[in-house]
Amino acid sequence: MSMFLHRIKIRHFVLLALSLISALTGYAEDRILFRDDFVTLADWEPLEFPKIKRHTIYGIQDQGDDRGLVAESTNAASALVHKQSFDVTQYSTIRWQWKVDNVYAEGNYREKSGEDYPLRVYVFFEYDPQTAPFGMKITYGLAKTVYGRYPPHSSVNYIWANRAEETEPAKSPYTDRSIMIPLQSGPENTGRWMEQTVNVLNDYRQAFGEDPPKKAFLAIMNDSDNTGGSAVSHIRFIEVRK
């Protein structure tokens, strides 16, 4: 009888453990809006900029530890944008692993001439003319006339900065609607996989003193058009989650 009861207890424990694992797995999946391990680029689309003729080359690489996205830029600039929009008040966390082979010797995040990064992960927020104040409507209307579309309302850029001293957040030298936040700085960790986790909602509120627009997009870029440099960089995975 004792052996029978012992078997029942073991079975009960196993079923309980399996139920707990299943519940935790479901909980984790519910917290992730999307994740990309870069087997393909089917969920991404290119973003090219007016007057920049040379574009960064993005591709899939699977060579041991270097598997994932590879971005190669030589005096060029373009980005990849994930096709799925999201609300950062609901999904505020982004986590990823990245690596750069080198930084730009002429890079300087406070000068237009040096505003290039071997890698950045950024979130840009869609401009809504229905909710914009009058002054912004005029500015963005003129921009649409020139470029054929509205520029982003604002953006939060997580950068691999070029200089070791570039450690503090700073407004872009091009627009005060874009904040640059260095997560890695200088050449110290080049050639190494580094993992990052950020809270976009907190960073946006700290940078702009208000809540962000509802509709946001995730983007990745390696750009070198200002410095004329050349860099290769990698991302192993990226996910947007609660």
C-alpha positions as CSV (number, residue, x, y, z in Angstrom):
1,M,0.0,0.0,0.0
2,S,2.8,2.4,0.9
3,M,4.5,1.8,-2.5
4,F,1.1,2.5,-4.2
5,L,0.7,5.8,-2.3
6,H,4.3,6.7,-3.1
7,R,3.7,6.2,-6.8
8,I,0.5,8.4,-6.6
9,K,2.5,11.2,-4.9
10,I,5.2,11.0,-7.6
11,R,2.6,11.2,-10.3
12,H,0.9,14.1,-8.6
13,F,4.2,15.9,-8.3
14,V,5.1,15.3,-12.0
15,L,1.7,16.6,-13.2
16,L,2.0,19.6,-10.9
17,A,5.5,20.4,-12.2
18,L,4.3,20.0,-15.9
19,S,1.4,22.3,-15.2
20,L,3.6,24.9,-13.7
21,I,6.1,24.8,-16.6
22,S,3.2,25.1,-19.0
23,A,1.8,28.1,-17.1
24,L,5.2,29.8,-16.9
25,T,5.8,29.3,-20.6
26,G,2.4,30.7,-21.5
27,Y,3.1,33.7,-19.2
28,A,6.5,34.4,-20.9
29,E,4.9,34.1,-24.4
30,D,2.2,36.5,-23.4
31,R,4.8,39.1,-22.3
32,I,6.6,39.0,-25.7
33,L,4.9,40.9,-28.5
34,F,7.4,39.8,-31.1
35,R,10.9,38.4,-31.3
36,D,13.3,37.9,-34.3
37,D,16.2,35.6,-34.4
38,F,17.1,36.7,-37.9
39,V,16.5,33.5,-39.8
40,T,15.1,35.6,-42.6
41,L,14.3,39.3,-43.1
42,A,10.7,38.7,-44.0
43,D,9.4,40.8,-41.1
44,W,11.5,43.8,-42.0
45,E,11.5,46.4,-44.7
46,P,14.2,48.8,-45.9
47,L,14.1,52.5,-45.0
48,E,16.1,54.7,-47.4
49,F,16.7,58.5,-47.0
50,P,16.4,61.3,-49.5
51,K,19.6,62.4,-51.2
52,I,21.6,59.4,-49.8
53,K,22.4,57.2,-52.8
54,R,24.6,54.5,-51.1
55,H,22.7,52.2,-48.8
56,T,23.8,49.9,-46.0
57,I,23.8,46.2,-46.9
58,Y,21.8,44.0,-44.5
59,G,21.8,40.2,-44.7
60,I,21.6,37.0,-42.7
61,Q,24.7,35.3,-41.5
62,D,25.0,31.9,-39.9
63,Q,28.5,31.2,-38.9
64,G,28.8,29.8,-35.4
65,D,28.5,32.6,-32.8
66,D,28.1,35.2,-35.5
67,R,24.7,34.0,-36.6
68,G,21.9,36.6,-37.1
69,L,21.7,39.9,-38.8
70,V,24.9,41.5,-40.4
71,A,25.0,45.1,-41.5
72,E,27.8,46.5,-43.7
73,S,28.1,50.2,-44.4
74,T,30.7,52.1,-46.3
75,N,30.0,55.8,-46.8
76,A,26.3,54.8,-46.8
77,A,23.1,54.9,-44.8
78,S,19.8,53.1,-44.7
79,A,17.8,51.2,-42.1
80,L,15.6,48.2,-41.5
81,V,12.1,48.8,-40.0
82,H,10.0,46.0,-38.4
83,K,6.7,45.8,-40.1
84,Q,4.7,45.5,-36.8
85,S,3.8,48.6,-35.0
86,F,3.4,48.7,-31.2
87,D,2.3,50.8,-28.3
88,V,5.2,51.4,-25.9
89,T,2.8,52.1,-23.0
90,Q,1.8,48.4,-23.3
91,Y,5.1,46.9,-24.5
92,S,7.9,49.1,-23.2
93,T,10.9,46.7,-23.0
94,I,13.3,45.9,-25.8
95,R,16.0,43.3,-25.4
96,W,18.7,42.3,-27.9
97,Q,22.3,41.1,-28.4
98,W,24.7,43.1,-30.6
99,K,28.3,43.2,-31.7
100,V,30.3,45.7,-33.8
101,D,33.6,44.9,-35.5
102,N,34.8,48.5,-35.2
103,V,33.7,52.1,-34.5
104,Y,34.1,55.2,-36.6
105,A,37.3,57.2,-35.9
106,E,35.6,60.4,-37.0
107,G,32.4,59.8,-35.1
108,N,31.0,62.5,-32.8
109,Y,27.5,62.3,-31.5
110,R,27.3,66.1,-31.0
111,E,28.3,67.1,-34.5
112,K,26.4,66.6,-37.8
113,S,29.7,65.7,-39.5
114,G,30.2,62.9,-37.0
115,E,26.7,61.7,-36.5
116,D,27.2,58.0,-37.6
117,Y,27.1,54.8,-35.6
118,P,28.2,51.3,-36.4
119,L,24.9,50.2,-34.9
120,R,21.8,51.7,-33.4
121,V,18.5,50.2,-32.3
122,Y,15.8,52.8,-32.3
123,V,12.1,53.4,-31.8
124,F,10.4,56.1,-33.8
125,F,7.0,57.4,-33.2
126,E,4.5,58.1,-36.0
127,Y,3.4,61.7,-36.4
128,D,-0.4,62.2,-36.2
129,P,-1.6,65.4,-37.9
130,Q,-5.0,65.1,-36.2
131,T,-3.5,65.5,-32.7
132,A,-0.5,67.7,-33.4
133,P,-0.4,71.4,-32.2
134,F,-0.6,74.1,-34.8
135,G,3.1,74.9,-35.0
136,M,4.0,71.3,-35.5
137,K,1.4,70.9,-38.2
138,I,3.0,73.7,-40.2
139,T,6.6,72.3,-39.8
140,Y,5.6,68.8,-40.6
141,G,3.4,69.9,-43.5
142,L,6.4,71.6,-45.1
143,A,8.5,68.5,-44.6
144,K,5.9,66.4,-46.3
145,T,5.9,68.8,-49.2
146,V,9.7,68.4,-49.6
147,Y,10.1,64.7,-48.9
148,G,6.7,63.3,-49.9
149,R,5.9,62.0,-46.4
150,Y,5.8,63.1,-42.8
151,P,9.0,62.6,-40.7
152,P,8.6,60.7,-37.4
153,H,7.1,62.6,-34.5
154,S,10.1,61.7,-32.4
155,S,12.6,58.9,-31.8
156,V,14.6,57.2,-29.1
157,N,18.0,55.9,-30.4
158,Y,20.1,53.4,-28.5
159,I,23.5,53.7,-30.0
160,W,26.9,52.1,-30.0
161,A,28.8,55.4,-29.7
162,N,32.2,55.9,-31.3
163,R,34.0,57.6,-28.5
164,A,34.7,56.3,-25.0
165,E,33.6,59.6,-23.5
166,E,30.2,59.6,-25.2
167,T,28.2,58.1,-22.3
168,E,25.4,60.6,-21.6
169,P,22.2,60.9,-23.5
170,A,22.2,63.8,-26.0
171,K,19.8,65.4,-28.5
172,S,20.6,64.6,-32.1
173,P,22.5,67.5,-33.8
174,Y,19.9,67.3,-36.5
175,T,16.7,67.6,-34.4
176,D,15.7,68.0,-30.8
177,R,12.9,65.4,-31.5
178,S,15.5,62.6,-31.4
179,I,17.4,61.5,-28.3
180,M,20.6,59.5,-28.6
181,I,21.3,57.2,-25.7
182,P,24.7,55.5,-25.6
183,L,24.6,51.9,-24.3
184,Q,28.2,51.1,-25.5
185,S,30.9,53.7,-26.0
186,G,34.1,53.5,-27.9
187,P,36.2,50.5,-29.0
188,E,36.5,48.7,-25.7
189,N,33.9,46.0,-26.4
190,T,34.2,45.7,-30.1
191,G,34.2,42.1,-31.3
192,R,32.2,41.0,-28.3
193,W,28.5,40.1,-28.1
194,M,26.9,42.5,-25.7
195,E,23.3,42.1,-24.3
196,Q,21.1,45.1,-23.7
197,T,17.7,45.6,-22.1
198,V,16.0,49.0,-22.2
199,N,12.6,50.5,-21.1
200,V,11.6,52.8,-24.0
201,L,8.7,54.4,-22.1
202,N,10.8,55.5,-19.2
203,D,13.5,56.8,-21.5
204,Y,11.0,58.7,-23.6
205,R,9.4,60.3,-20.6
206,Q,12.9,61.3,-19.2
207,A,14.0,62.8,-22.5
208,F,10.8,64.6,-23.6
209,G,8.9,65.1,-20.4
210,E,5.7,63.6,-21.7
211,D,4.1,60.4,-22.9
212,P,4.9,59.2,-26.4
213,P,2.5,58.9,-29.3
214,K,0.6,55.5,-29.4
215,K,2.1,54.2,-32.6
216,A,5.7,53.2,-32.7
217,F,8.1,51.2,-34.9
218,L,11.3,49.4,-34.2
219,A,14.3,50.0,-36.5
220,I,17.9,49.0,-36.9
221,M,20.7,51.0,-38.6
222,N,24.4,51.1,-39.4
223,D,25.2,54.4,-41.0
224,S,28.4,56.0,-42.3
225,D,27.4,58.7,-44.7
226,N,28.5,61.7,-42.6
227,T,32.0,60.3,-41.6
228,G,32.6,58.4,-44.8
229,G,33.8,55.5,-42.7
230,S,33.2,51.8,-43.0
231,A,31.9,49.3,-40.3
232,V,30.4,45.8,-40.0
233,S,28.0,45.0,-37.2
234,H,25.7,42.2,-36.0
235,I,22.5,41.5,-34.1
236,R,21.8,38.0,-32.8
237,F,18.2,38.5,-31.7
238,I,15.8,41.3,-30.7
239,E,12.5,41.2,-28.9
240,V,9.8,43.7,-27.9
241,R,8.0,42.7,-24.7
242,K,6.2,44.0,-21.6
